[in-house]
Amino acid sequence: MERQRCQRWKAGKMLGLQGETGGAGGSGLALARHIPEVPVRQSGVDCQFAIGTTAYLAVFAATRLAARVLVSNHQQSGVEMSDLFGVAGKRVLITGGAQGLGNMIAERLLCAGAEVIITSRKLEASQEAAMALQAHGKCIGLQADLSTADGAVALADQIKALGEPLHVLINNAGKVWGAPLESFPDKAWPDIMSINVQTPFTLTHELLPLLSASATTGDPARIINMGSLVGHVVEKRPAFSYAASKAAIHHLTRILAAHLAASKITVNAIAPGYFSTRMTASMRCRPGRQAARNRT
């Protein structure tokens, strides 16, 4: 028990979630009061990267504890869920939002009050996804081929033509390529780097006027880049260009954050592990892994 309490305290300390009674393992009410007051760096970055497996697990442990305490004590603490997660009135662009993780993000933002624009390479797929998402709020589906800079510029032109402000840009669209080192093709590098790194930069550049127009000192505009855990740690699966592209987007995020802080625009990256999506299907359906599941 003491060891578990110590581990929780260390996890809370990493996030700045120490409560008034001595840490994440102390009073739930104190922890809940401190959740909105997590200290941040003053460089345009809302949160630091969780670098390495140990830090990643610590963040998971601390946030899971915080969420449990918040849900059980939110009435006593005076903190409402909508106060923490409400984005009513915000306009959000999610590239690649017609499926996978982007679609999950779109649904949650719609439920929290945002207006969401999603994209897909195929117009029909984007519009079908938008129609399904409209059960949760206003959603627009656009066609965009983001594999080239020209495609990114064309999407930016569509957003500008809508004639309304843009508060949040989520650069979620991406591509993965896996092959053994001995047969890894050269074309996997420009293809992956273009959509995973160049496109987020091009969209940021092209949509900067809209983001700047919606930004205020108390409520900055947001850019969120989709990174990956493989951008921090060595992955056994042979996805060389993909891993390099995610490490690149992590560092590009830092650079953009420093440059755009004065413009009241924050830039962050998130580095998730594996989610159950179509893009990760081949990783989740390996015979060895399925055999292990069948034995449990």
N, C-alpha and C positions, 0 to 999 in steps of 0.2 A: 504493500500500500504506500509506504514512504517513497519507494522508488518510483511508482506511478505518479505520485504527487510532485516529485522533483522533476520528472519528465514534462509534466504539464506546465510547471512553472517556467522551465527553460523555453518551452514552445511559446508561451505567452510573452516572455521577455523579448524573444526575437521579433515579435510583432508590435511591441510596445503596448501590450494589453494587460500589464500588471494592475490588479485592482487595489483598492485602498487597504485591503486586509493582507496583502503580501504576494499577490500573483494570480495566475490563471487558475490555480488550484484553491483559491480562497473563496470569498463570498461571491455567489453568483450575481447578486444585485450590484455589487461594486463593479464587477466585470462588465455587466450590461451597461452601466453608466459610462464606462470608459470606451465602449466600442466606437462611438462617433468621434472620439478624440484621439485616434491613433496618430502619432506624430508623422509628418511627411517631410520629404526633402524640399527645399525651396528652389528647385531648378526646373519646375514645370512637370516633374514626375510625381505622380500620386502615390506610387508604391515602389519599393525596391524589388529587384528580381530575386527569386528564390533560387540561388545558385547551388547546384549539387543535390544529390539524393537526400542527404541528411536534412538540409534546410527545407527541401520540398515536403518531406514527411512532417517536419516540425510545423510548417504552415498549415498542412492538412489537419494535424492534431489540434492546433490552437483554434482554427476557424470552426472545426466541428464542435469543439467545446463551447466556443462563443455562441454559435448558432443555437445549441441546445439550451444554454442559459438564457439567451435572449427570448426564445419562444416561450419558455416556461415562466419568465419573470417580466415580460414586456409591459404588463399592466402596472405592476408595482413600480417599475423604474420610470414609467412615463414615456418610454421610447416606443413609438409605433413603427411597424414594419414599413408602412408607406413613407414615413419620414426618412428612413434609411435607403430605401430602394425605389421610391417614386420618381418617375421621369416624365410626368405629365407635361404635355406641351412641347416636348423635345422632338426634333426630326432627326432620324437616324438612318444612315446608309450602311447596309451590310452587304458587302460583295460576297457572292457565292452563298447567299442566304436562302436559296431555294431548297437546299437539302443539307443533311449532315449537321455538324455543330453550328453552322451559321443559321440554320432553320430553328434549332433549339434556342439560340440567343434571340432570334427575332420573336419567337413566341413569348418568351419571358419579358422582353421589353414592351411588347404590345400589352401584355397583362398589367404592366406597371404604368401604362398610360402614354407611352410614346407612339408617334407615327413612324412607321418603318418602311423603308424602301429596300427591296431585295433584288439581287441580280442572278442571272444564269446565262450560260452560253446560248441556250435555246429559249426563245420567247415563250413558247407554249408551256415549258416546264416552269418558268418564272411566274407566269400568270396563274397557272394552276396552284402553285404553292401559295401565291398571294391570296387567292380566293379562299383557300383553306384557312389561312392565317387570319382572315378578316373576321372570323368568329371571335377573335380576341381584341380587335381594334382595326384602325385604318392602316392598310398595307398596300403598297404599290409594287408591281413586278415589272422589271425592265430587262431587256436583253443586252448582254455585254460580253464580248470576247476579250478577256483580260490577259490573254497570252502575249500581247504585244503592247508597246507604248501607245500606238495609234488607237488600239481598242480602249485603253484607259482614258485617253483624251476624249474619245467619242462618248464614253459614259459620263464624264464630267460635263460635257456639253448637254447631255440629256438632263442632268441634275440642274444645271443652270437654267435650262429652258422651263423648268417647273416654276421658276420665279418665286421661290420661297426660301427662307433661311435654312441652313444646315447646322445642326448643333453637334452631331457626333458622326465620325467616320470610323467604321470598323472594317479594317482590311483583312477580311477572312478568306477570300478566294485563294486557293493554292493547289499545288499539284505535287504528287510524290512519284518517285521513280526508283525501283529497286532492281538490282541485278548483281551477280557476282563480280568481284573486282576484275577477274580475267576477261570478262565479256562486257564490262560496263561501257555503254556507247558514249561517244563524244557529244552527240546531240542531246543527251540528257542534261548537260550543263547549261547551255543557253536557254533551253525550254524551261527548266526548273527555276533558274535564277531570274528569268524574265518575269514570270508570274508571281513568284514568292518574294522577290526583292524590288525589282524595278517598278512593277505595277503599283505597289503601295507608295513608293516615292512619287511616281508620276501623279497619282490621284491626290496625294497630299499637296503637291505643287499646284495642280490645276484647281483644286477646291479650296485653296487657302483664302481667297477673297470671301467666299460664303461663310467659312468657319470664323474668320476674323470679324465679320459683320455681326455674328450672333454671340460673340464672346464678350463677357464683362468681367470686371475684377472679382466680383463675388461669385460668378458663375461662368467659368471658362468653357470654351469649346473643347471637345475631346477627340483625340485620335487614338484608336486602339488597334495595335498590330497583332496578328495571330502568329505567335512564335511556337515553340515546341520544346519539350523536355530534351529531345535529342540535340537541340542547339546548345545544351549545357554539358551533357554527359555522352560518353562513348556508347553507341548502340551496336549490338552484335549484328543486327540485320543490315545487309549491304545497301543502304540508301545514301550513298556518298554525297551526291549533289543536294539532296533534300536536307540532310543534316547541316551541310555547309550553308545552305540558304537560310536556315533558321538561326544559326549563329550570326549570320549577317544581319538579319532583320532585328535581332536583339540589339546589336550595336548601333544599327541605323536609328533605332528607337531612341537610344541615349543621345545620339547626336542631334536628332530633330527636337528632342525635349529641351536641350540646352538652347537651341536656336529660336524656338518658338515660345519660350517662357515669357519673354517680354511682350509677346503678342496676345497674351491671355489664352493660350492654347496649351493644354497638357497633352503629352504623348506617352503612352504606355504600351507595353507588350505583355501578353499572358503566355505562359508556357505549359500547356496541358500535356498530359500523357495520352494514352490511347482511349478513344471514345468509340462506342459501337456505331460506326457509320459505314457507308459504302466504301469509302476510301481505305478503311482499315480492315475490310472484310478478308482480304488475302492473308493478313497477319493473324487474324483471329481464327482462321479455319485451317491452320496447319495440322496435318495428321497426328503429329506427336502431341500437340496440345489437346486435340480432341480426345485422343486415347487416354491422356491423363485425367481429363474431365470424366470420362466414362468409368474410370476406376474409383472415383470419389462419390 
